[in-house]
Amino acid sequence: MKLAILSRAPKAYSTRRLKEAALDRGI
């Protein structure tokens, strides 16, 4: 699911998404 979202979304958006996800997880 994540891969599909990243593939569809632009690099900037995907990067932002990953950053937010990391912050949510506390990594």
C-alpha distance matrix in Angstrom:
0.0 3.8 5.4 5.2 6.4 8.7 9.9 10.8 12.2 15.5 16.2 18.0 15.4 12.6 15.4 16.3 12.9 13.0 16.6 16.2 13.6 16.2 19.0 17.5 17.2 20.6 20.0
3.8 0.0 3.8 5.4 5.1 6.1 8.5 9.9 10.4 13.1 13.2 14.8 12.5 9.4 11.8 12.9 9.7 9.3 13.0 13.0 10.6 12.9 15.9 15.0 14.7 17.8 17.0
5.4 3.8 0.0 3.8 5.4 5.1 6.0 8.5 9.8 12.1 12.1 14.6 12.9 9.6 12.1 14.1 11.6 10.9 14.7 15.5 13.5 15.3 18.5 18.2 17.7 20.5 19.1
5.2 5.4 3.8 0.0 3.8 5.5 5.1 6.2 8.5 11.6 12.7 15.1 13.0 10.5 13.7 15.3 12.7 13.1 16.8 17.1 15.4 17.8 20.7 20.0 20.1 23.1 22.1
6.4 5.1 5.4 3.8 0.0 3.8 5.4 5.2 5.9 9.3 10.7 12.4 9.7 7.6 11.2 12.1 9.4 10.7 14.1 14.0 12.9 15.7 18.1 17.5 18.2 21.0 20.4
8.7 6.1 5.1 5.5 3.8 0.0 3.8 5.5 5.1 7.2 7.5 9.8 8.1 5.2 8.4 10.3 8.5 9.0 12.4 13.3 12.5 14.6 17.3 17.4 17.9 20.3 19.1
9.9 8.5 6.0 5.1 5.4 3.8 0.0 3.8 5.7 7.5 8.5 11.6 10.4 8.2 11.3 13.6 12.1 12.7 16.0 17.1 16.3 18.3 21.0 21.2 21.6 24.0 22.7
10.8 9.9 8.5 6.2 5.2 5.5 3.8 0.0 3.8 6.7 9.3 11.6 9.7 8.8 12.4 13.7 12.3 13.9 17.0 17.4 17.0 19.6 21.8 21.7 22.7 25.2 24.4
12.2 10.4 9.8 8.5 5.9 5.1 5.7 3.8 0.0 3.8 6.6 8.1 6.0 5.9 9.4 10.3 9.5 11.5 14.1 14.6 14.9 17.4 19.3 19.6 20.9 23.1 22.4
15.5 13.1 12.1 11.6 9.3 7.2 7.5 6.7 3.8 0.0 3.8 5.5 5.2 6.0 8.4 9.9 10.4 12.1 14.1 15.3 16.2 18.1 19.9 20.8 22.2 23.9 22.8
16.2 13.2 12.1 12.7 10.7 7.5 8.5 9.3 6.6 3.8 0.0 3.8 5.5 5.0 5.9 8.4 9.7 10.4 12.0 14.1 15.0 16.2 18.1 19.7 20.7 22.0 20.5
18.0 14.8 14.6 15.1 12.4 9.8 11.6 11.6 8.1 5.5 3.8 0.0 3.8 5.5 5.2 6.2 8.6 9.9 10.5 12.3 14.2 15.3 16.5 18.3 19.9 20.8 19.7
15.4 12.5 12.9 13.0 9.7 8.1 10.4 9.7 6.0 5.2 5.5 3.8 0.0 3.8 5.4 5.0 6.1 8.6 9.8 10.5 12.1 14.1 15.2 16.3 18.2 19.6 19.0
12.6 9.4 9.6 10.5 7.6 5.2 8.2 8.8 5.9 6.0 5.0 5.5 3.8 0.0 3.8 5.4 4.9 6.1 8.5 9.8 10.3 12.1 14.1 15.1 16.3 18.0 16.9
15.4 11.8 12.1 13.7 11.2 8.4 11.3 12.4 9.4 8.4 5.9 5.2 5.4 3.8 0.0 3.8 5.4 5.1 6.1 8.6 9.8 10.4 12.3 14.1 15.2 16.2 14.8
16.3 12.9 14.1 15.3 12.1 10.3 13.6 13.7 10.3 9.9 8.4 6.2 5.0 5.4 3.8 0.0 3.8 5.5 5.0 6.2 8.5 9.8 10.5 12.2 14.2 15.1 14.5
12.9 9.7 11.6 12.7 9.4 8.5 12.1 12.3 9.5 10.4 9.7 8.6 6.1 4.9 5.4 3.8 0.0 3.8 5.4 5.2 6.1 8.5 9.9 10.4 12.2 14.0 13.7
13.0 9.3 10.9 13.1 10.7 9.0 12.7 13.9 11.5 12.1 10.4 9.9 8.6 6.1 5.1 5.5 3.8 0.0 3.8 5.5 5.0 6.0 8.5 9.7 10.4 11.9 10.9
16.6 13.0 14.7 16.8 14.1 12.4 16.0 17.0 14.1 14.1 12.0 10.5 9.8 8.5 6.1 5.0 5.4 3.8 0.0 3.8 5.4 5.1 6.2 8.6 9.9 10.3 9.5
16.2 13.0 15.5 17.1 14.0 13.3 17.1 17.4 14.6 15.3 14.1 12.3 10.5 9.8 8.6 6.2 5.2 5.5 3.8 0.0 3.8 5.4 5.1 6.1 8.6 9.6 10.3
13.6 10.6 13.5 15.4 12.9 12.5 16.3 17.0 14.9 16.2 15.0 14.2 12.1 10.3 9.8 8.5 6.1 5.0 5.4 3.8 0.0 3.8 5.4 5.0 6.1 8.4 8.8
16.2 12.9 15.3 17.8 15.7 14.6 18.3 19.6 17.4 18.1 16.2 15.3 14.1 12.1 10.4 9.8 8.5 6.0 5.1 5.4 3.8 0.0 3.8 5.4 5.1 5.9 5.3
19.0 15.9 18.5 20.7 18.1 17.3 21.0 21.8 19.3 19.9 18.1 16.5 15.2 14.1 12.3 10.5 9.9 8.5 6.2 5.1 5.4 3.8 0.0 3.8 5.4 4.9 6.2
17.5 15.0 18.2 20.0 17.5 17.4 21.2 21.7 19.6 20.8 19.7 18.3 16.3 15.1 14.1 12.2 10.4 9.7 8.6 6.1 5.0 5.4 3.8 0.0 3.8 5.4 7.9
17.2 14.7 17.7 20.1 18.2 17.9 21.6 22.7 20.9 22.2 20.7 19.9 18.2 16.3 15.2 14.2 12.2 10.4 9.9 8.6 6.1 5.1 5.4 3.8 0.0 3.8 5.6
20.6 17.8 20.5 23.1 21.0 20.3 24.0 25.2 23.1 23.9 22.0 20.8 19.6 18.0 16.2 15.1 14.0 11.9 10.3 9.6 8.4 5.9 4.9 5.4 3.8 0.0 3.8
20.0 17.0 19.1 22.1 20.4 19.1 22.7 24.4 22.4 22.8 20.5 19.7 19.0 16.9 14.8 14.5 13.7 10.9 9.5 10.3 8.8 5.3 6.2 7.9 5.6 3.8 0.0
